[in-house]
Amino acid sequence: MAASQDNDVPVFQRIKDYLLAQIHAGQWREGDAIPSEPELARQFGVSRMTVNRAVRELTAEQVLTRVQGSGTYVAQHKYQATLVEIKSIAEEVRARGHRHRSELHLLERDKASELMAMPFGMKPGQLLFHSIIVHLENDVPIQVEDRWVNPAVAPAYLEQDFSQITPNEYLMVAAPLQGVNYSIEALTPPREIAQMLHMAAKEPCLVLKRRTLSQGEAASVATMWHPGNRYQFAGSF
């Protein structure tokens, strides 16, 4: 299959799109080997360096995995083995036999700032969806979820009733995971976050920052604030 001649799209991106399309169509499944870089270079009529960039980026996004001396394969999904599982906080609360509910504080379309545009690979000023939701367990606030969403991969985000479904539950269907990056740190929350969590001034929060990838793009960037005296992260390997 020859590459498209659309000069508006970089060649390496067209190769990424082709590889993703083959995976989404089921032509290559988890654990299957993809064509070698020399084969792809011949197929698209480009240098191996161009192919290498496409493959390298998909590997960084955890869509592909490389095995030295063997080849490149469609990555196995391993999210459940990470310290922080990619699941809904409502599911976590219900698993403890408790009642979950949420309070929607913000749901809007907004322009990406220079700082927020970077993790999405966008230009500042492009539109993103933005939500702020407080999650409660037995009516006690345990998380403020501040989430930015890419409209290209979740166009119906603003139409959801987030009293009935969490953003995570919607995105897992609308934008199936291809990869995730996250970090956890202890921070003193801004005043408005502390108020939403019914916390005293200067009490620390555990803050989970998570960027998810889907359809070859950043799908969402979320910052989740948890009261340090009411919440803990746990996991096993």
QUIPEUR-V466599 format. One line per field, one symbol per residue. ss: DSSP state (h for helix, s for strand, l for the rest). phi: phi as a letter, one per 20 degrees, with the letter a starting at -180 (. if undefined). burial: b if it has 9 or more other C-alpha atoms within 8 Angstrom, else e. A space follows every 50 residues. Layout:
BEGIN
ss->???
phi->???
burial->???
END
This chain:
BEGIN
ss->llllllllllhhhhhhhhhhhhhhllllllllslllhhhhhhhhlllhhh hhhhhhhhhhlllsssslllssssllllhhhlllllllhhhhhhhlllls sssssssssssllhhhhhhhllllllsssssssssssllssssssssssl llllllhhhlllllllhhhhhhhhllllssssssssssllhhhhhhllll lllsssssssssssllsssssssssssllllllllll
phi->.effefffdgfffffgfffffffffnfcdgnffegffffffffemcffff fgffffffffemedcddgmdqdcffffcffeefdfebffffffffemddd bccedbbbdbeffgfffgfemdegnfececcccddcdlmdfcbdddcdcf ffdbfegfefeeedbegfffffefcgfdabcbbcbebeffgffgffeldf gmffdedddcdddblmcfebccddecgfecbbdbabc
burial->eebeeeeeeeebbbbbbeebebbeeeebebeebbeebeebbebbeeebeb bbbbbeebbebbbbbbeeeebbbbbeeeeeebbeeeebebebbbeeebbb bbebeebebebbebebbbbbeebbbbbbbbbbbbbbbeeebbbbbbbbbb bebbeebbeeebbebbeebbbbeebbbbbbeeeeebeebeeebbebbebe eebbbbbbbbbbbbbbebbbbbbbbbbbeebeeeeee
END
